[in-house]
Amino acid sequence: MSQHLKSPVPFSPEVETIPEDEAETIAELNETMGKIRQTTYEHSGHAMRSVHAKSHGYLVGELTIEPGLAAEFAQGLFAGTGAHPVLMRFSTNPGDILDDKVSVPRGLAIKVLGADGPRLSGQGSTQDFVLANGPAFTVPTPKKFLQNLKLLAKTTDKGEGAKIALSATLQAVEKVVEAFGGKSSTLVSLGGHAETHVLGESYFSQAPLRFGDFIAKLSVVPISAGLTALTDQKVDLKDKPDGLRQAVVDFFSANGGQWAVKVQLCRDLEAMPIEDASVVWPEEDSPYVTVGTITVQPQSAWTEARAAAVDDGMMFSPWHGLQAHQPLGGVMRSRKLVYEKSAEFRAARLGRPMEEPSAFTGLPS
């Protein structure tokens, strides 16, 4: 590690600043998410997640911890050695199941087995990481997110044809914005995301989390040649409502892949704030460092049976895991209640509990 870097900021509860009205904001967020869940349930007859309802692939693989990590990176889950089974779920972010021509940001949820140690909540020995394909969150605070969410909630399960047309327009506008050196998170979140391959994306925790004695953001980046070749690769989605899913299935039917798991330590609370999730932490002040590698072999990446096992039977939450990886900041705090209520809603209507797996060998192949 370069000598000029500042020492990492030590974790302490004082790094968080909780607004007096945050509980009310989170309650309203949960209420709005609840309306999305109820709307999609009434229209589809199936209980789904409030966000990231549509899955594009499920991969079973192995996380290998990088050997010989420096002490500041050998923290929490990554303080150990060896390998852990992992499950990866690729998705897109709306709460309703849309034609992939409505091109929106992508997500990656990871569940790691064998994460032993003091836990935040829940049973089992799993660690979840919930990621999206942008280095920072679209808005700084839960209150700002609530404003955006109310706008998105009004579009749930309505006018898919209009959404496809709007998405095409927003993609064109976003290209103009980017041509002038900018990027609009609002345009992208509403359907202006480029129609690119989900497997070529890099994924980020966006908001910070505790990293043992320190504070960090996490990223998962494709490194094998087959995956990096898919970065920014356009996917033909014409007349293919599930074209992204088919692209994932096609790739892993014949190929394996590898991702680097990387960590960016907080080294300056002003440049790398905890409570403003929209700030991209400067990599010149703290570069991402590889702490592990995820390896996946060729497999059947999506089947109805796997969908039933993962989408209907499992919960992914940044609050499910080790105390050493406690989510931090307002956006992360708001997710705790919302994710719990989403899981309860699905469990009650599907007539099955959300279970933490002890192995992935039982997943249908």
C-alpha positions in Angstrom: 0.0 0.0 0.0 1.3 3.4 -0.9 2.9 5.3 2.0 1.1 8.6 1.2 -2.3 7.3 2.0 -3.9 8.4 5.3 -4.6 5.8 7.9 -8.1 4.3 7.8 -10.7 5.9 10.0 -11.5 3.7 13.0 -15.0 2.5 13.4 -17.0 3.8 16.3 -20.8 4.4 16.7 -20.1 8.1 16.7 -19.3 8.1 12.9 -23.1 8.0 12.3 -25.4 11.0 12.8 -29.0 10.1 13.0 -31.6 12.8 12.3 -34.4 13.3 14.9 -37.1 12.5 12.3 -35.4 9.5 10.7 -37.8 7.0 12.2 -40.8 8.8 10.7 -39.0 8.9 7.3 -38.2 5.1 7.4 -41.8 4.4 8.4 -43.0 6.3 5.4 -40.5 4.5 3.2 -41.8 1.2 4.4 -45.4 2.3 3.8 -44.6 3.3 0.2 -42.7 0.0 -0.4 -45.7 -1.8 1.0 -47.9 -0.2 -1.6 -45.6 -1.4 -4.3 -45.7 -4.9 -2.9 -49.5 -4.9 -2.6 -50.0 -3.6 -6.1 -47.8 -6.2 -7.7 -49.4 -8.9 -5.6 -52.9 -7.9 -6.6 -52.0 -7.7 -10.3 -49.8 -10.8 -10.5 -51.2 -13.1 -7.8 -47.6 -13.7 -6.6 -45.8 -12.0 -3.7 -42.6 -10.3 -4.9 -39.9 -8.1 -3.5 -40.6 -4.4 -3.3 -37.4 -3.7 -5.4 -35.3 -5.9 -7.5 -38.2 -8.2 -8.2 -37.0 -9.5 -11.5 -34.1 -12.0 -11.4 -31.8 -12.6 -14.4 -29.6 -15.4 -13.0 -28.6 -17.4 -9.9 -25.0 -18.7 -9.7 -23.5 -21.0 -7.1 -19.8 -20.5 -6.7 -16.9 -20.1 -4.2 -15.4 -17.1 -2.5 -11.6 -17.5 -1.9 -10.1 -15.0 0.6 -7.0 -13.4 -0.7 -3.9 -14.7 1.2 -1.5 -12.5 3.0 -3.8 -9.4 3.3 -2.5 -6.4 5.2 -4.0 -6.0 8.7 -6.3 -3.2 7.7 -7.9 -5.4 5.0 -7.9 -8.7 7.0 -11.1 -7.8 8.8 -14.4 -9.4 9.5 -15.2 -12.2 7.0 -11.9 -11.5 5.3 -9.8 -12.0 8.4 -9.9 -15.7 7.8 -8.4 -17.9 5.1 -9.8 -20.5 2.7 -13.0 -20.6 0.7 -16.7 -20.0 1.3 -19.6 -21.2 -0.9 -21.6 -18.3 -2.3 -24.8 -17.6 -4.1 -25.1 -14.7 -6.6 -28.5 -13.3 -7.7 -28.5 -10.8 -10.6 -31.6 -8.5 -10.9 -32.9 -5.2 -12.0 -34.4 -2.7 -9.6 -38.2 -2.2 -10.1 -40.7 -3.9 -7.9 -42.7 -5.1 -10.9 -41.7 -7.6 -13.6 -41.0 -5.6 -16.7 -39.9 -6.2 -20.3 -36.1 -5.8 -20.3 -36.5 -3.0 -22.9 -37.4 -0.9 -19.9 -33.7 -0.6 -19.1 -33.0 0.2 -15.5 -30.1 -0.2 -13.1 -28.9 -3.7 -12.2 -28.3 -5.4 -8.9 -26.3 -8.2 -7.5 -27.0 -9.8 -4.2 -24.5 -12.3 -2.7 -25.0 -14.7 0.1 -21.8 -16.2 1.7 -21.9 -19.3 3.8 -19.6 -20.1 6.7 -19.5 -16.5 8.0 -18.9 -17.3 11.7 -18.8 -14.7 14.4 -21.1 -12.3 16.4 -24.1 -11.5 14.3 -26.2 -8.4 13.7 -29.4 -10.4 13.7 -30.9 -13.7 12.5 -29.8 -17.3 12.7 -27.4 -19.2 10.6 -23.9 -18.3 9.5 -24.4 -16.4 6.3 -23.2 -12.9 5.2 -25.2 -11.0 2.7 -23.8 -8.2 0.4 -26.4 -6.2 -1.6 -24.9 -4.3 -4.5 -25.8 -2.2 -7.5 -24.0 -1.2 -10.7 -23.0 2.3 -9.6 -20.2 3.5 -7.2 -22.6 5.6 -5.1 -26.4 5.7 -4.3 -28.6 7.9 -6.4 -29.5 10.2 -3.5 -27.8 11.2 -0.3 -30.4 10.5 2.4 -33.5 8.4 3.1 -35.6 11.5 2.9 -34.4 12.2 -0.7 -34.9 8.5 -1.5 -38.5 8.7 -0.3 -39.2 11.5 -2.8 -37.9 9.4 -5.7 -39.6 6.3 -4.4 -43.0 8.0 -4.4 -42.5 8.9 -8.0 -41.5 5.3 -9.0 -44.4 3.8 -6.9 -46.9 5.6 -9.1 -45.6 3.7 -12.2 -45.7 0.2 -10.6 -47.5 -2.3 -12.8 -48.9 0.3 -15.2 -48.5 0.9 -18.9 -45.6 -1.4 -19.8 -45.7 -0.2 -23.4 -45.5 3.4 -22.3 -42.6 2.4 -20.1 -40.7 0.9 -23.0 -41.2 4.0 -25.1 -40.1 6.2 -22.2 -37.1 4.1 -21.5 -35.9 4.5 -25.1 -36.3 8.2 -24.9 -34.5 8.4 -21.5 -31.6 6.3 -22.9 -31.2 8.8 -25.8 -31.3 11.8 -23.4 -28.8 10.1 -21.0 -26.4 9.7 -24.0 -26.6 13.4 -24.6 -26.0 14.2 -20.9 -23.0 11.8 -20.8 -21.6 13.3 -24.1 -21.2 16.6 -22.1 -19.4 14.9 -19.3 -22.3 14.3 -17.0 -24.6 11.5 -15.8 -28.1 11.7 -14.5 -28.9 9.2 -11.8 -32.6 10.1 -12.1 -32.7 9.4 -15.9 -31.0 6.1 -15.4 -33.2 5.0 -12.5 -36.4 5.8 -14.5 -35.3 3.7 -17.5 -32.4 5.4 -19.1 -29.9 2.7 -18.5 -28.0 1.5 -21.5 -29.1 -2.0 -22.8 -25.9 -3.6 -21.8 -25.0 -7.1 -20.5 -25.6 -7.6 -16.7 -22.5 -9.8 -16.5 -20.1 -7.1 -17.7 -21.1 -4.7 -14.9 -19.1 -3.8 -11.8 -21.2 -3.8 -8.7 -20.9 -1.7 -5.5 -22.3 -1.5 -2.0 -22.8 2.2 -2.8 -23.3 3.1 0.9 -20.7 2.3 3.6 -20.5 -0.6 6.0 -18.3 -1.4 9.0 -15.2 -3.3 8.0 -14.1 -4.8 11.3 -12.1 -2.1 13.0 -12.6 0.3 10.1 -15.2 1.5 7.6 -15.4 0.7 3.9 -17.3 0.3 0.7 -17.3 -3.0 -1.2 -17.3 -3.8 -4.9 -17.4 -6.9 -7.1 -15.7 -6.6 -10.4 -15.5 -9.1 -13.3 -11.9 -10.2 -14.0 -12.1 -13.3 -16.2 -11.6 -12.7 -19.9 -15.1 -13.9 -20.9 -16.8 -11.6 -18.4 -14.7 -8.5 -19.1 -15.5 -8.9 -22.8 -19.1 -8.3 -21.9 -18.5 -4.9 -20.3 -20.6 -2.3 -22.1 -21.6 -5.0 -24.6 -25.1 -4.3 -26.0 -27.7 -7.0 -25.7 -30.4 -7.4 -28.4 -33.6 -7.1 -26.5 -36.0 -6.6 -29.4 -39.0 -9.0 -28.9 -37.1 -10.5 -26.0 -38.8 -9.5 -22.8 -36.4 -11.7 -20.8 -33.4 -11.1 -23.0 -31.0 -10.3 -20.1 -31.9 -13.6 -18.4 -31.3 -15.5 -21.6 -28.0 -13.8 -22.1 -26.9 -14.9 -18.6 -28.1 -18.5 -19.2 -26.4 -18.7 -22.6 -23.1 -17.5 -21.1 -22.9 -19.9 -18.2 -24.2 -22.9 -20.1 -20.7 -23.0 -21.6 -18.5 -20.8 -19.5 -17.3 -20.2 -16.0 -16.3 -16.8 -14.6 -14.4 -14.9 -11.9 -15.0 -11.7 -10.0 -12.6 -9.8 -7.7 -14.1 -8.7 -4.4 -12.6 -5.3 -3.5 -12.7 -3.0 -0.5 -12.2 0.8 -0.3 -11.4 2.0 3.2 -12.6 5.3 4.5 -9.6 7.4 5.2 -11.2 10.9 5.5 -14.7 11.5 6.9 -15.1 14.7 5.0 -14.1 13.4 1.5 -15.7 10.0 2.3 -18.8 10.8 4.3 -21.0 8.3 6.1 -24.3 10.0 5.9 -24.3 11.2 2.3 -24.6 8.0 0.2 -24.5 9.9 -3.1 -20.8 10.8 -2.7 -18.3 8.7 -4.8 -15.3 8.2 -2.5 -12.2 9.4 -4.3 -10.0 6.4 -5.3 -6.9 8.6 -5.4 -7.3 9.0 -1.7 -8.2 5.3 -1.1 -8.0 2.8 -4.0 -10.1 -0.4 -4.0 -8.0 -3.4 -2.9 -8.8 -7.0 -3.8 -9.6 -9.1 -0.7 -11.1 -12.1 -2.4 -12.1 -13.8 -5.6 -15.4 -15.4 -6.6 -15.2 -18.3 -9.0 -18.2 -19.8 -10.8 -18.2 -22.9 -13.0 -20.5 -23.5 -16.0 -24.0 -24.2 -14.8 -27.7 -23.7 -15.4 -28.1 -20.1 -14.4 -31.9 -19.8 -14.3 -34.7 -22.3 -14.0 -38.2 -22.1 -12.6 -37.1 -24.4 -9.8 -34.2 -22.2 -8.9 -36.4 -19.1 -9.0 -38.8 -20.8 -6.6 -36.0 -21.7 -4.3 -34.2 -18.3 -4.3 -36.8 -15.7 -5.1 -39.6 -17.3 -3.0 -37.5 -18.9 -0.2 -34.6 -16.6 0.5 -34.1 -13.0 1.8 -31.0 -10.9 1.0 -30.4 -8.0 3.3 -27.3 -5.9 4.2 -28.4 -6.4 7.8 -28.1 -10.1 7.6 -24.6 -11.0 8.6 -21.7 -10.2 10.9 -21.5 -7.3 13.4 -18.1 -6.7 11.8 -20.0 -5.7 8.6 -22.8 -3.5 10.1 -24.3 -1.2 7.5 -23.7 2.4 8.1 -25.4 5.7 7.3 -29.0 6.7 6.8 -29.6 4.9 3.5 -28.3 1.7 5.0 -30.3 2.1 8.3 -33.5 2.6 6.3 -33.0 -0.8 4.6 -33.3 -2.8 7.9 -37.0 -2.4 8.4 -37.9 -2.3 4.7 -36.1 -5.5 3.9 -37.6 -7.3 7.0 -41.2 -6.2 6.1 -40.7 -7.3 2.5 -39.6 -10.7 3.6 -42.5 -11.0 6.0 -45.0 -10.0 3.3 -43.7 -12.7 0.9 -43.5 -15.4 3.5 -47.1 -14.8 4.6 -48.6 -14.9 1.1 -46.4 -17.7 -0.2 -47.0 -19.8 2.9 -43.3 -20.5 3.4 -40.6 -19.0 5.7 -37.6 -17.2 4.4 -34.8 -19.6 5.3 -31.0 -19.1 5.6 -29.4 -22.0 3.8 -26.6 -24.1 5.3 -25.6 -25.3 1.9 -26.4 -24.6 -1.8 -26.2 -28.2 -2.9 -29.9 -28.5 -2.6 -30.6 -25.8 -5.3 -32.1 -27.3 -8.4 -29.5 -27.5 -11.2 
